[in-house]
């Protein structure tokens, strides 16, 4: 369901009444982070590779960010992040965040994981794929 222009503008006006709002956003080439200045005087920064739709983007594409009361938008990348989500640590959809966390967990190394892998190996290891 697409919003009409009037509905979109009404949502932006409503969002402007609840805090914090972004004043500006930029890509800092030195730190390689997106920096967002909020109307509370606080700046927040995050790495593009930690946000859905921004990983692998060129510095020029990352710098082309526009700000609205609702969040940040990258037209060329077709990516959007809400300020509420950023402040809550959500840099993408629930599904994307779950996949990201699962990938990190799969790479984790711990004594318990090493012990389990050795025990599994003694049993013959992973079964062959018969597909």
C-alpha positions as CSV (number, residue, x, y, z in Angstrom):
1,X,0.0,0.0,0.0
2,X,1.6,3.2,-1.2
3,X,1.2,6.5,0.7
4,X,-0.1,9.5,-1.1
5,X,2.0,12.7,-1.1
6,X,-0.4,14.2,1.4
7,X,-0.2,11.2,3.7
8,X,3.6,11.2,3.5
9,X,3.8,14.9,4.4
10,X,1.3,14.4,7.3
11,X,3.5,11.6,8.6
12,X,6.6,13.8,8.4
13,X,4.8,16.6,10.3
14,X,3.7,14.2,13.0
15,X,7.3,12.8,13.3
16,X,8.7,16.3,13.6
17,X,6.7,16.7,16.9
18,X,8.3,13.7,18.6
19,X,12.0,13.7,19.3
20,X,14.8,13.3,18.5
21,X,15.0,14.5,14.9
22,X,17.9,14.4,12.5
23,X,19.3,17.7,11.6
24,X,21.9,16.5,9.1
25,X,23.7,13.3,8.0
26,X,26.9,12.8,6.1
27,X,29.4,10.1,5.3
28,X,32.8,10.7,7.0
29,X,35.5,9.4,4.7
30,X,38.1,9.5,7.4
31,X,36.3,7.3,9.9
32,X,34.3,5.5,7.2
33,X,31.1,6.1,9.1
34,X,27.7,7.7,8.6
35,X,27.3,10.5,11.1
36,X,23.9,11.8,12.0
37,X,23.5,15.1,14.0
38,X,20.3,15.1,16.1
39,X,18.3,18.1,17.4
40,X,19.2,17.0,20.9
41,X,22.9,18.0,20.3
42,X,23.9,14.3,20.1
43,X,25.7,12.9,17.1
44,X,25.4,9.2,16.3
45,X,27.7,7.3,13.9
46,X,27.6,3.8,12.4
47,X,29.5,1.8,9.9
48,X,27.8,1.4,6.5
49,X,28.5,-2.4,6.5
50,X,26.4,-2.7,9.6
51,X,23.3,-1.3,8.0
52,X,20.9,-3.0,5.6
53,X,21.4,-1.8,2.0
54,X,24.6,0.2,2.6
55,X,27.3,-2.5,2.7
56,X,29.6,-2.3,-0.3
57,X,28.3,1.1,-1.4
58,X,30.8,3.6,-2.8
59,X,31.7,6.7,-0.7
60,X,29.9,8.9,-3.3
61,X,26.7,6.9,-2.9
62,X,26.9,6.9,0.9
63,X,27.5,10.7,0.8
64,X,24.2,11.2,-1.2
65,X,22.0,10.8,1.9
66,X,18.9,12.9,2.4
67,X,17.3,13.6,5.8
68,X,13.6,13.7,6.8
69,X,12.0,13.9,10.2
70,X,11.5,10.1,9.9
71,X,15.0,9.1,9.1
72,X,17.6,8.8,6.4
73,X,17.2,7.9,2.7
74,X,19.7,6.9,0.0
75,X,17.9,7.3,-3.4
76,X,20.5,5.5,-5.5
77,X,20.9,2.6,-3.0
78,X,17.1,2.4,-2.4
79,X,17.9,2.3,1.3
80,X,16.1,3.8,4.3
81,X,16.8,3.9,8.0
82,X,14.6,5.3,10.7
83,X,16.0,7.5,13.5
84,X,13.9,5.5,16.0
85,X,15.5,2.3,14.6
86,X,19.0,3.7,14.7
87,X,18.6,4.8,18.3
88,X,17.3,1.3,19.2
89,X,20.3,-0.3,17.4
90,X,18.2,-1.7,14.6
91,X,20.0,-1.1,11.3
92,X,17.7,-3.1,9.1
93,X,14.6,-5.3,9.0
94,X,14.1,-8.0,11.6
95,X,14.8,-10.7,9.1
96,X,18.0,-9.0,8.0
97,X,19.2,-8.4,11.6
98,X,18.5,-12.1,12.4
99,X,20.5,-13.3,9.4
100,X,23.4,-10.9,10.4
101,X,23.4,-12.2,14.0
102,X,23.2,-15.8,12.8
103,X,26.2,-15.3,10.6
104,X,28.2,-13.8,13.4
105,X,27.2,-16.6,15.7
106,X,28.2,-19.2,13.2
107,X,31.7,-17.7,13.0
108,X,32.1,-17.6,16.8
109,X,34.8,-19.7,18.4
110,X,34.6,-20.9,21.9
111,X,36.0,-23.8,23.9
112,X,32.5,-25.4,24.0
113,X,32.1,-25.1,20.2
114,X,35.6,-26.6,19.6
115,X,34.8,-29.5,22.0
116,X,31.5,-30.2,20.2
117,X,33.2,-30.1,16.8
118,X,35.8,-32.6,17.9
119,X,33.1,-34.9,19.3
120,X,31.1,-34.7,16.1
121,X,34.2,-35.4,14.1
122,X,34.9,-38.6,16.1
123,X,31.4,-39.8,15.1
124,X,32.3,-39.5,11.4
125,X,31.7,-35.8,10.8
126,X,29.0,-34.2,8.7
127,X,27.0,-36.6,6.5
128,X,27.6,-36.4,2.8
129,X,25.0,-34.5,0.7
130,X,23.1,-37.0,-1.4
131,X,21.0,-34.5,-3.3
